[in-house]
Amino acid sequence: MSEYSLFPRVPVMLALTLGFLAACTVEEPGNSVTVSPQPSGVESTGTGQSPRTLFNEVKACEVLDGAVAGEGFPPGKFSDIGSDNGCRVEKTGIALDMSLDDEQSIDDLQVDPAKKFSGKVNGRRAFQVKDSVGDGGTCEVAVDMGAKARFIITVALGSNRPTDEACAEATKVAQAVEPELPKG
């Protein structure tokens, strides 16, 4: 996606945002949201790995850097917020965090039920958490990766940008990350 500038790129950002928002259908708090326009496909049959070692060989920053390649982000930096295998990338106006957790499922996610919406990412069960931090312009997408395993993409936008835009970006990144991870 393009740089996050408010002037010459507003029409491009608006078109991209509307395209991303088309992938999300929100009803009322607590009701379903579809976070992927792709068909659900076949669920993974698993890798035979223990859930506790699912992400041992995965370097979160390599995966996240690949998902945002070409979008003007510098290389990701290790982050232990949310798990011991996480990464953060940021540039002016946006910060993305990814945490890989092979000790908790998405059902273990402790959030305000009024902000949590069920859906799917690439056919996998997922939750979208709008305004996850509480001050607008933030969103999390948590994706089920098997028994007691999940990954979470968190997006925080600057300059009082809308939460729906953050959710569109989190969904897009989650869709890019999911195929790169081992399935539990």
SENUNU-222666 format. One record per residue: residue number from 1; residue in one letter; z, x negated, y negated of N, C-alpha, C, CB in turn. Coordinates in Angstrom, 1 decimal. Glycine has a CB too. Example, Ala and Ser with C-alpha at 12.3 -4.5 7.8 and 13.67 -1.06 7.14 Angstrom:
BEGIN
<1,A,<7.8,-13.2,5.7>,<7.8,-12.3,4.5>,<7.8,-13.2,3.3>,<9.0,-11.3,4.5>>;
<2,S,<7.1,-12.8,2.2>,<7.1,-13.7,1.1>,<7.9,-12.9,0.0>,<5.7,-14.1,0.6>>;
This chain:
BEGIN
<1,M,<0.0,-0.8,1.2>,<0.0,0.0,0.0>,<0.0,-0.9,-1.2>,<1.2,1.0,0.0>>;
<2,S,<-0.4,-0.4,-2.4>,<-0.5,-1.1,-3.6>,<0.9,-1.5,-4.2>,<-1.3,-0.3,-4.6>>;
<3,E,<0.9,-2.4,-5.2>,<2.1,-2.7,-5.9>,<2.7,-1.4,-6.5>,<1.8,-3.7,-7.0>>;
<4,Y,<4.0,-1.4,-6.7>,<4.6,-0.2,-7.3>,<4.7,-0.3,-8.8>,<6.0,0.0,-6.7>>;
<5,S,<3.6,-0.1,-9.5>,<3.5,-0.1,-10.9>,<3.3,1.3,-11.4>,<2.3,-1.0,-11.4>>;
<6,L,<3.9,1.6,-12.5>,<3.8,2.9,-13.0>,<2.6,3.3,-13.8>,<5.0,3.2,-13.9>>;
<7,F,<1.8,2.3,-14.2>,<0.7,2.6,-15.1>,<-0.7,2.7,-14.4>,<0.6,1.5,-16.1>>;
<8,P,<-1.4,1.6,-14.2>,<-2.8,1.8,-13.7>,<-2.9,2.4,-12.3>,<-3.5,0.5,-13.7>>;
<9,R,<-1.8,2.3,-11.5>,<-1.9,2.7,-10.1>,<-1.3,4.1,-9.8>,<-1.3,1.7,-9.3>>;
<10,V,<-0.9,4.8,-10.8>,<-0.3,6.1,-10.6>,<-1.2,7.0,-9.8>,<0.1,6.7,-11.9>>;
<11,P,<-2.5,7.1,-10.1>,<-3.3,8.0,-9.3>,<-3.4,7.6,-7.8>,<-4.7,8.1,-9.9>>;
<12,V,<-3.4,6.3,-7.6>,<-3.5,5.8,-6.2>,<-2.2,6.1,-5.5>,<-3.7,4.3,-6.2>>;
<13,M,<-1.0,5.8,-6.2>,<0.3,6.1,-5.6>,<0.4,7.6,-5.3>,<1.4,5.6,-6.5>>;
<14,L,<0.0,8.4,-6.3>,<0.1,9.9,-6.1>,<-0.7,10.3,-4.9>,<-0.4,10.6,-7.3>>;
<15,A,<-1.9,9.8,-4.7>,<-2.8,10.2,-3.6>,<-2.1,9.7,-2.3>,<-4.2,9.6,-3.7>>;
<16,L,<-1.6,8.5,-2.2>,<-0.9,8.0,-1.0>,<0.3,8.8,-0.7>,<-0.6,6.5,-1.2>>;
<17,T,<1.1,9.1,-1.7>,<2.3,9.8,-1.5>,<2.0,11.2,-1.0>,<3.1,9.9,-2.8>>;
<18,L,<1.0,11.9,-1.5>,<0.7,13.2,-1.0>,<0.2,13.1,0.4>,<-0.4,13.8,-1.9>>;
<19,G,<-0.5,12.0,0.7>,<-1.0,11.8,2.1>,<0.2,11.6,3.0>,<-1.9,10.6,2.2>>;
<20,F,<1.2,10.8,2.6>,<2.4,10.6,3.4>,<3.2,11.9,3.5>,<3.2,9.5,2.8>>;
<21,L,<3.3,12.6,2.5>,<4.1,13.8,2.5>,<3.5,14.9,3.4>,<4.3,14.4,1.1>>;
<22,A,<2.2,14.8,3.6>,<1.5,15.7,4.5>,<2.0,15.5,5.9>,<0.0,15.6,4.5>>;
<23,A,<2.5,14.3,6.2>,<3.1,14.0,7.5>,<4.5,14.6,7.7>,<3.1,12.5,7.8>>;
<24,C,<5.1,15.0,6.6>,<6.5,15.6,6.7>,<6.5,17.0,6.3>,<7.4,14.7,5.8>>;
<25,T,<7.1,17.8,7.2>,<7.2,19.2,6.9>,<8.7,19.6,6.9>,<6.4,20.1,7.9>>;
<26,V,<9.2,19.9,5.7>,<10.6,20.2,5.6>,<10.8,21.7,5.4>,<11.2,19.4,4.5>>;
<27,E,<11.8,22.2,6.1>,<12.1,23.6,5.9>,<13.5,23.6,5.1>,<12.3,24.4,7.3>>;
<28,E,<14.5,24.0,5.8>,<15.8,24.0,5.1>,<16.7,23.0,5.8>,<16.5,25.4,5.2>>;
<29,P,<17.8,22.5,5.1>,<18.7,21.6,5.7>,<19.1,22.0,7.1>,<19.9,21.4,4.8>>;
<30,G,<19.1,21.0,8.0>,<19.5,21.3,9.4>,<18.3,21.8,10.2>,<20.6,22.3,9.4>>;
<31,N,<17.2,22.2,9.7>,<16.1,22.6,10.5>,<15.1,21.5,10.7>,<15.3,23.7,9.7>>;
<32,S,<14.1,21.7,11.5>,<13.2,20.7,12.0>,<12.3,20.1,10.9>,<12.4,21.2,13.1>>;
<33,V,<12.0,18.8,11.1>,<11.0,18.2,10.2>,<10.1,17.4,11.1>,<11.6,17.3,9.1>>;
<34,T,<8.8,17.5,10.9>,<7.9,16.7,11.7>,<7.6,15.4,10.9>,<6.6,17.4,12.0>>;
<35,V,<8.0,14.2,11.4>,<7.8,13.0,10.7>,<6.6,12.2,11.2>,<9.0,12.2,10.8>>;
<36,S,<5.8,12.8,12.1>,<4.6,12.1,12.5>,<3.5,13.1,12.7>,<4.9,11.3,13.8>>;
<37,P,<2.3,12.9,12.1>,<1.2,13.9,12.4>,<0.5,13.6,13.7>,<0.3,13.8,11.2>>;
<38,Q,<0.9,12.5,14.4>,<0.2,12.1,15.6>,<0.7,13.0,16.8>,<0.5,10.7,15.9>>;
<39,P,<-0.1,13.3,17.8>,<0.3,14.0,18.9>,<1.5,13.3,19.6>,<-0.8,14.3,19.9>>;
<40,S,<2.3,14.1,20.3>,<3.5,13.4,20.9>,<3.1,12.5,22.1>,<4.4,14.5,21.5>>;
<41,G,<2.0,12.7,22.8>,<1.6,11.8,23.8>,<2.6,11.7,24.9>,<1.5,10.4,23.2>>;
<42,V,<2.6,10.7,25.7>,<3.4,10.5,26.9>,<4.6,9.7,26.5>,<2.6,9.9,28.0>>;
<43,E,<5.8,10.1,26.9>,<7.0,9.4,26.7>,<7.0,8.1,27.5>,<8.2,10.2,27.0>>;
<44,S,<7.6,7.1,27.1>,<7.7,5.8,27.8>,<8.4,6.0,29.1>,<8.4,4.8,26.9>>;
<45,T,<8.0,5.3,30.1>,<8.7,5.3,31.4>,<9.7,4.3,31.5>,<7.7,5.1,32.5>>;
<46,G,<9.8,3.5,30.4>,<10.9,2.4,30.4>,<10.4,1.1,30.8>,<12.1,2.9,31.2>>;
<47,T,<11.2,0.1,30.5>,<10.8,-1.3,30.9>,<11.7,-1.8,32.0>,<10.9,-2.2,29.7>>;
<48,G,<12.7,-1.1,32.4>,<13.7,-1.6,33.4>,<14.7,-2.5,32.8>,<12.9,-2.3,34.4>>;
<49,Q,<14.7,-2.7,31.4>,<15.7,-3.6,30.8>,<17.0,-2.8,30.6>,<15.2,-4.1,29.5>>;
<50,S,<18.1,-3.5,30.6>,<19.4,-2.9,30.3>,<19.3,-2.5,28.8>,<20.5,-3.9,30.6>>;
<51,P,<19.9,-1.3,28.5>,<19.8,-0.9,27.1>,<20.5,-2.0,26.2>,<20.5,0.4,26.9>>;
<52,R,<21.5,-2.7,26.6>,<22.2,-3.6,25.8>,<21.4,-4.9,25.5>,<23.5,-4.0,26.5>>;
<53,T,<20.3,-5.1,26.2>,<19.5,-6.3,26.0>,<18.1,-6.0,25.5>,<19.4,-7.2,27.2>>;
<54,L,<17.8,-4.7,25.2>,<16.5,-4.3,24.9>,<15.8,-5.1,23.8>,<16.5,-2.8,24.5>>;
<55,F,<16.6,-5.4,22.7>,<16.0,-6.1,21.5>,<16.4,-7.6,21.5>,<16.5,-5.4,20.3>>;
<56,N,<16.9,-8.1,22.6>,<17.3,-9.5,22.5>,<16.2,-10.5,22.2>,<17.9,-9.9,23.9>>;
<57,E,<15.0,-10.3,22.6>,<13.9,-11.2,22.4>,<13.1,-10.8,21.1>,<12.9,-11.1,23.6>>;
<58,V,<13.5,-9.8,20.4>,<12.8,-9.3,19.2>,<13.4,-9.9,18.0>,<12.8,-7.7,19.2>>;
<59,K,<12.6,-10.4,17.1>,<13.0,-10.9,15.8>,<12.6,-9.8,14.8>,<12.4,-12.3,15.5>>;
<60,A,<13.6,-9.2,14.3>,<13.4,-8.0,13.4>,<12.5,-8.4,12.2>,<14.7,-7.5,12.9>>;
<61,C,<12.7,-9.5,11.6>,<11.9,-9.9,10.5>,<10.4,-10.1,10.8>,<12.4,-11.2,9.8>>;
<62,E,<10.1,-10.6,12.0>,<8.7,-10.7,12.4>,<8.0,-9.3,12.5>,<8.6,-11.5,13.8>>;
<63,V,<8.8,-8.4,13.1>,<8.2,-7.0,13.3>,<8.1,-6.3,11.9>,<9.2,-6.2,14.2>>;
<64,L,<9.1,-6.4,11.1>,<9.0,-5.8,9.8>,<7.9,-6.4,8.9>,<10.4,-5.8,9.1>>;
<65,D,<7.9,-7.7,8.9>,<6.8,-8.4,8.1>,<5.5,-8.0,8.6>,<7.0,-10.0,8.3>>;
<66,G,<5.2,-7.8,9.9>,<4.0,-7.3,10.4>,<3.7,-5.9,9.9>,<3.9,-7.4,11.9>>;
<67,A,<4.7,-5.1,9.9>,<4.5,-3.7,9.5>,<4.1,-3.5,8.0>,<5.8,-2.9,9.8>>;
<68,V,<4.6,-4.4,7.2>,<4.3,-4.3,5.7>,<3.3,-5.4,5.2>,<5.6,-4.4,4.9>>;
<69,A,<2.6,-6.0,6.2>,<1.7,-7.1,5.8>,<0.6,-6.5,4.8>,<1.0,-7.7,7.0>>;
<70,G,<0.3,-7.3,3.8>,<-0.7,-6.8,2.9>,<-0.2,-5.9,1.8>,<-1.8,-6.1,3.6>>;
<71,E,<1.1,-5.7,1.7>,<1.7,-4.8,0.7>,<2.4,-5.5,-0.4>,<2.6,-3.8,1.4>>;
<72,G,<2.3,-6.8,-0.4>,<2.9,-7.6,-1.5>,<4.4,-7.9,-1.3>,<2.7,-6.9,-2.7>>;
<73,F,<4.9,-7.8,-0.1>,<6.3,-8.1,0.1>,<6.4,-9.6,0.5>,<6.9,-7.3,1.2>>;
<74,P,<7.5,-10.3,0.0>,<7.7,-11.6,0.5>,<8.2,-11.6,1.9>,<8.7,-12.4,-0.5>>;
<75,P,<8.3,-12.7,2.6>,<8.8,-12.7,4.0>,<10.2,-12.0,4.0>,<8.9,-14.1,4.6>>;
<76,G,<10.5,-11.3,5.1>,<11.8,-10.7,5.2>,<12.9,-11.7,5.4>,<11.8,-9.7,6.4>>;
<77,K,<14.1,-11.2,5.1>,<15.4,-12.0,5.3>,<16.3,-11.3,6.2>,<16.0,-12.3,3.9>>;
<78,F,<17.0,-12.1,7.1>,<17.9,-11.5,8.0>,<19.0,-10.6,7.3>,<18.7,-12.7,8.8>>;
<79,S,<19.3,-9.5,7.9>,<20.3,-8.6,7.4>,<21.2,-8.1,8.6>,<19.7,-7.4,6.6>>;
<80,D,<22.5,-8.1,8.5>,<23.3,-7.6,9.5>,<23.9,-6.3,9.2>,<24.4,-8.6,9.9>>;
<81,I,<23.3,-5.6,8.2>,<23.8,-4.2,7.8>,<23.2,-3.3,8.8>,<23.3,-3.9,6.4>>;
<82,G,<24.0,-2.6,9.6>,<23.5,-1.6,10.5>,<23.4,-2.1,12.0>,<22.2,-1.0,10.1>>;
<83,S,<23.3,-3.4,12.1>,<23.2,-4.0,13.4>,<23.3,-5.5,13.3>,<22.0,-3.6,14.3>>;
<84,D,<23.3,-6.2,14.4>,<23.3,-7.7,14.3>,<21.9,-8.2,14.4>,<24.2,-8.3,15.4>>;
<85,N,<20.9,-7.3,14.3>,<19.5,-7.7,14.4>,<18.7,-6.9,13.4>,<18.9,-7.6,15.8>>;
<86,G,<18.8,-7.3,12.1>,<18.1,-6.5,11.1>,<17.4,-7.4,10.1>,<19.1,-5.7,10.3>>;
<87,C,<16.6,-6.8,9.3>,<15.8,-7.5,8.3>,<15.7,-6.7,7.0>,<14.4,-7.8,8.9>>;
<88,R,<15.5,-7.4,5.9>,<15.3,-6.7,4.6>,<14.1,-7.4,3.9>,<16.6,-6.8,3.8>>;
<89,V,<13.3,-6.6,3.4>,<12.2,-7.0,2.5>,<12.3,-6.2,1.2>,<10.8,-6.9,3.1>>;
<90,E,<12.0,-6.9,0.1>,<12.0,-6.1,-1.2>,<11.1,-6.8,-2.2>,<13.4,-6.1,-1.7>>;
<91,K,<10.6,-5.9,-3.0>,<9.8,-6.3,-4.2>,<10.2,-5.4,-5.3>,<8.3,-6.3,-3.9>>;
<92,T,<9.7,-5.6,-6.5>,<10.0,-4.7,-7.6>,<9.8,-3.3,-7.3>,<9.2,-5.1,-8.8>>;
<93,G,<10.8,-2.5,-7.4>,<10.7,-1.0,-7.2>,<11.0,-0.5,-5.8>,<9.4,-0.6,-7.6>>;
<94,I,<11.1,-1.4,-4.8>,<11.3,-0.9,-3.4>,<12.0,-1.9,-2.6>,<10.0,-0.5,-2.8>>;
<95,A,<12.9,-1.5,-1.7>,<13.6,-2.3,-0.7>,<13.5,-1.6,0.6>,<15.1,-2.6,-1.1>>;
<96,L,<13.1,-2.3,1.7>,<13.0,-1.8,3.0>,<14.0,-2.6,3.9>,<11.6,-1.9,3.6>>;
<97,D,<14.8,-1.8,4.7>,<15.7,-2.4,5.7>,<15.3,-1.9,7.0>,<17.1,-2.1,5.3>>;
<98,M,<15.4,-2.8,8.0>,<15.2,-2.3,9.4>,<16.3,-2.9,10.2>,<13.8,-2.8,10.0>>;
<99,S,<17.0,-2.0,11.0>,<18.0,-2.5,12.0>,<17.6,-2.1,13.4>,<19.4,-1.9,11.6>>;
<100,L,<17.7,-3.0,14.3>,<17.5,-2.8,15.7>,<18.9,-2.7,16.4>,<16.6,-3.9,16.3>>;
<101,D,<19.1,-1.6,17.0>,<20.5,-1.4,17.6>,<20.3,-1.0,19.1>,<21.3,-0.4,16.8>>;
<102,D,<20.7,-1.9,20.0>,<20.7,-1.5,21.4>,<22.0,-1.2,22.0>,<20.0,-2.7,22.2>>;
<103,E,<22.9,-0.7,21.1>,<24.2,-0.3,21.5>,<24.5,1.2,21.1>,<25.3,-1.2,20.9>>;
<104,Q,<23.7,1.8,20.3>,<23.9,3.1,19.8>,<22.6,3.9,19.9>,<24.5,3.2,18.4>>;
<105,S,<22.7,5.2,20.2>,<21.5,6.1,20.2>,<21.4,6.7,18.8>,<21.6,7.1,21.3>>;
<106,I,<20.3,7.4,18.6>,<20.2,8.1,17.3>,<21.2,9.3,17.2>,<18.8,8.7,17.1>>;
<107,D,<21.7,9.7,18.4>,<22.7,10.8,18.3>,<24.0,10.2,17.8>,<22.9,11.3,19.7>>;
<108,D,<24.2,8.9,17.8>,<25.5,8.3,17.3>,<25.4,8.1,15.8>,<25.7,7.0,18.0>>;
<109,L,<24.3,8.4,15.2>,<24.2,8.3,13.7>,<25.1,9.3,13.0>,<22.7,8.5,13.3>>;
<110,Q,<26.0,8.8,12.2>,<27.0,9.6,11.5>,<26.4,9.8,10.1>,<28.3,8.9,11.4>>;
<111,V,<25.9,11.0,9.8>,<25.4,11.4,8.5>,<25.7,12.8,8.2>,<23.8,11.1,8.5>>;
<112,D,<25.6,13.2,7.0>,<25.7,14.6,6.5>,<24.7,15.5,7.2>,<25.6,14.7,5.0>>;
<113,P,<25.1,16.4,8.0>,<24.1,17.3,8.7>,<23.1,18.0,7.8>,<24.9,18.3,9.5>>;
<114,A,<23.5,18.2,6.5>,<22.6,18.9,5.6>,<21.5,18.0,5.1>,<23.4,19.4,4.4>>;
<115,K,<21.6,16.7,5.4>,<20.6,15.8,5.0>,<19.7,15.3,6.2>,<21.2,14.6,4.3>>;
<116,K,<20.1,15.7,7.4>,<19.5,15.2,8.6>,<18.5,16.2,9.2>,<20.6,14.9,9.7>>;
<117,F,<17.2,15.7,9.4>,<16.2,16.6,9.9>,<15.6,15.9,11.2>,<15.1,16.7,8.8>>;
<118,S,<15.4,16.8,12.2>,<14.9,16.3,13.5>,<13.4,16.3,13.4>,<15.3,17.2,14.6>>;
<119,G,<12.8,15.4,14.2>,<11.3,15.3,14.3>,<10.9,14.2,15.3>,<10.8,14.9,12.9>>;
<120,K,<9.7,13.7,15.1>,<9.2,12.7,16.0>,<8.5,11.6,15.2>,<8.3,13.3,17.1>>;
<121,V,<8.5,10.4,15.8>,<7.7,9.3,15.3>,<6.9,8.8,16.4>,<8.6,8.2,14.6>>;
<122,N,<5.6,8.9,16.4>,<4.7,8.4,17.5>,<5.2,9.0,18.8>,<4.7,6.9,17.6>>;
<123,G,<5.6,10.3,18.8>,<6.0,10.9,20.1>,<7.5,10.7,20.5>,<5.2,10.5,21.2>>;
<124,R,<8.2,9.9,19.8>,<9.6,9.6,20.1>,<10.5,10.5,19.2>,<9.9,8.1,19.9>>;
<125,R,<11.6,10.9,19.8>,<12.6,11.7,19.0>,<13.1,10.9,17.8>,<13.7,12.1,19.9>>;
<126,A,<13.2,11.5,16.7>,<13.6,10.8,15.5>,<14.4,11.8,14.6>,<12.4,10.3,14.7>>;
<127,F,<15.1,11.2,13.7>,<15.8,11.9,12.6>,<15.4,11.3,11.3>,<17.4,11.8,12.8>>;
<128,Q,<15.2,12.1,10.3>,<15.0,11.7,8.9>,<16.2,12.1,8.1>,<13.7,12.3,8.3>>;
<129,V,<16.8,11.1,7.4>,<18.0,11.4,6.6>,<17.6,11.2,5.1>,<19.2,10.4,7.0>>;
<130,K,<17.5,12.3,4.4>,<17.1,12.3,3.0>,<18.3,12.0,2.2>,<16.5,13.7,2.6>>;
<131,D,<18.0,11.2,1.1>,<19.0,10.8,0.2>,<20.2,10.2,0.9>,<19.4,12.0,-0.7>>;
<132,S,<20.0,9.3,1.8>,<21.0,8.7,2.7>,<22.1,8.0,1.9>,<20.4,7.8,3.7>>;
<133,V,<21.9,7.5,0.8>,<22.9,6.8,0.0>,<23.6,7.7,-1.0>,<22.3,5.6,-0.7>>;
<134,G,<22.9,8.8,-1.3>,<23.5,9.8,-2.2>,<23.1,9.7,-3.7>,<25.0,9.6,-2.1>>;
<135,D,<22.3,8.8,-4.0>,<21.9,8.7,-5.5>,<20.4,8.9,-5.7>,<22.3,7.4,-6.0>>;
<136,G,<19.7,9.5,-4.8>,<18.3,9.8,-4.9>,<17.4,8.6,-4.6>,<18.0,10.3,-6.3>>;
<137,G,<16.2,8.9,-4.2>,<15.2,7.8,-4.0>,<15.5,7.0,-2.7>,<15.2,6.9,-5.1>>;
<138,T,<16.3,7.5,-1.8>,<16.6,6.8,-0.5>,<16.3,7.7,0.7>,<18.0,6.3,-0.5>>;
<139,C,<15.9,7.0,1.8>,<15.6,7.8,3.0>,<15.8,6.8,4.2>,<14.3,8.4,2.9>>;
<140,E,<16.3,7.4,5.3>,<16.3,6.7,6.5>,<15.5,7.4,7.6>,<17.8,6.5,7.0>>;
<141,V,<14.8,6.7,8.4>,<14.2,7.3,9.6>,<14.8,6.5,10.8>,<12.6,7.2,9.6>>;
<142,A,<15.5,7.2,11.7>,<16.1,6.6,12.9>,<15.2,7.1,14.1>,<17.6,7.1,13.1>>;
<143,V,<14.8,6.2,14.9>,<13.9,6.5,16.1>,<14.6,6.1,17.4>,<12.6,5.8,15.9>>;
<144,D,<14.6,7.1,18.3>,<15.1,6.9,19.7>,<14.3,5.9,20.5>,<15.3,8.2,20.4>>;
<145,M,<14.9,4.8,20.9>,<14.1,3.9,21.7>,<14.6,3.8,23.2>,<14.2,2.5,21.1>>;
<146,G,<15.4,4.8,23.6>,<15.8,4.8,25.0>,<17.3,5.0,25.0>,<15.4,3.6,25.8>>;
<147,A,<17.9,4.9,26.2>,<19.3,5.1,26.4>,<20.1,4.1,25.5>,<19.7,4.9,27.9>>;
<148,K,<20.9,4.6,24.6>,<21.7,3.8,23.7>,<20.9,2.8,22.9>,<22.8,3.2,24.4>>;
<149,A,<19.7,3.1,22.4>,<18.9,2.2,21.6>,<18.2,3.0,20.6>,<18.0,1.4,22.5>>;
<150,R,<18.1,2.3,19.4>,<17.4,3.0,18.3>,<17.0,1.9,17.3>,<18.4,4.0,17.6>>;
<151,F,<16.1,2.3,16.4>,<15.9,1.4,15.2>,<15.9,2.4,14.0>,<14.5,0.7,15.3>>;
<152,I,<16.3,1.8,12.9>,<16.4,2.6,11.7>,<15.6,1.8,10.6>,<17.9,2.8,11.3>>;
<153,I,<14.8,2.6,9.9>,<14.1,2.1,8.7>,<14.7,2.8,7.5>,<12.5,2.3,8.7>>;
<154,T,<15.2,2.0,6.5>,<15.8,2.6,5.3>,<15.0,2.1,4.1>,<17.3,2.1,5.2>>;
<155,V,<14.6,3.1,3.3>,<13.9,2.8,2.1>,<14.7,3.2,0.9>,<12.5,3.5,2.1>>;
<156,A,<14.8,2.3,-0.1>,<15.4,2.6,-1.4>,<14.4,2.3,-2.5>,<16.7,1.8,-1.6>>;
<157,L,<14.1,3.3,-3.3>,<13.1,3.1,-4.4>,<13.9,3.0,-5.7>,<12.2,4.3,-4.4>>;
<158,G,<13.3,2.2,-6.6>,<13.9,2.0,-7.9>,<13.4,3.1,-8.9>,<13.6,0.6,-8.4>>;
<159,S,<13.9,3.0,-10.1>,<13.5,3.8,-11.2>,<13.5,5.3,-11.0>,<12.1,3.4,-11.6>>;
<160,N,<14.5,5.8,-10.3>,<14.7,7.2,-10.1>,<13.5,7.9,-9.5>,<15.0,7.9,-11.4>>;
<161,R,<12.9,7.3,-8.6>,<11.7,7.9,-7.9>,<12.2,8.9,-6.8>,<10.9,6.8,-7.2>>;
<162,P,<11.4,9.8,-6.4>,<11.8,10.9,-5.6>,<12.1,10.5,-4.2>,<10.8,12.0,-5.6>>;
<163,T,<13.1,11.2,-3.6>,<13.5,11.0,-2.2>,<12.4,11.2,-1.3>,<14.7,11.9,-1.9>>;
<164,D,<11.6,12.2,-1.5>,<10.4,12.5,-0.6>,<9.5,11.3,-0.6>,<9.7,13.8,-1.1>>;
<165,E,<9.3,10.6,-1.7>,<8.5,9.4,-1.6>,<9.1,8.3,-0.8>,<8.3,8.9,-3.1>>;
<166,A,<10.4,8.2,-0.8>,<11.1,7.2,0.0>,<11.0,7.6,1.5>,<12.6,7.2,-0.4>>;
<167,C,<11.1,8.9,1.8>,<10.9,9.4,3.2>,<9.5,9.2,3.7>,<11.3,10.9,3.3>>;
<168,A,<8.5,9.3,2.8>,<7.1,9.1,3.2>,<6.9,7.6,3.6>,<6.1,9.5,2.1>>;
<169,E,<7.5,6.7,2.8>,<7.4,5.3,3.0>,<8.1,4.9,4.3>,<7.9,4.5,1.8>>;
<170,A,<9.3,5.4,4.5>,<10.1,5.1,5.7>,<9.4,5.6,6.9>,<11.5,5.8,5.6>>;
<171,T,<8.8,6.8,6.9>,<8.0,7.3,8.0>,<6.8,6.4,8.3>,<7.6,8.7,7.7>>;
<172,K,<6.1,6.0,7.3>,<4.9,5.1,7.5>,<5.3,3.8,8.2>,<4.3,4.9,6.2>>;
<173,V,<6.4,3.2,7.7>,<6.9,1.9,8.3>,<7.4,2.2,9.7>,<8.0,1.3,7.4>>;
<174,A,<8.1,3.2,9.9>,<8.6,3.5,11.3>,<7.4,3.7,12.3>,<9.5,4.8,11.3>>;
<175,Q,<6.4,4.4,11.8>,<5.2,4.5,12.7>,<4.5,3.2,13.0>,<4.2,5.5,12.0>>;
<176,A,<4.6,2.3,12.1>,<4.0,0.9,12.3>,<4.9,0.1,13.2>,<3.7,0.2,11.0>>;
<177,V,<6.2,0.2,13.0>,<7.1,-0.6,13.8>,<7.2,-0.2,15.2>,<8.5,-0.6,13.1>>;
<178,E,<7.3,1.1,15.5>,<7.6,1.6,16.9>,<6.7,1.0,18.0>,<7.4,3.1,16.9>>;
<179,P,<5.4,0.9,17.8>,<4.6,0.4,18.9>,<4.8,-1.1,19.2>,<3.1,0.5,18.6>>;
<180,E,<5.5,-1.8,18.2>,<5.7,-3.2,18.4>,<7.0,-3.5,19.1>,<5.7,-3.9,17.0>>;
<181,L,<7.8,-2.5,19.4>,<9.1,-2.7,20.0>,<9.1,-2.4,21.5>,<10.2,-1.9,19.3>>;
<182,P,<10.0,-3.1,22.3>,<10.1,-2.7,23.7>,<10.7,-1.3,23.8>,<10.9,-3.7,24.5>>;
<183,K,<10.3,-0.6,24.8>,<10.8,0.8,25.1>,<11.9,0.7,26.1>,<9.7,1.7,25.5>>;
<184,G,<13.0,1.4,25.8>,<14.1,1.4,26.8>,<14.0,2.6,27.7>,<15.4,1.5,26.0>>;
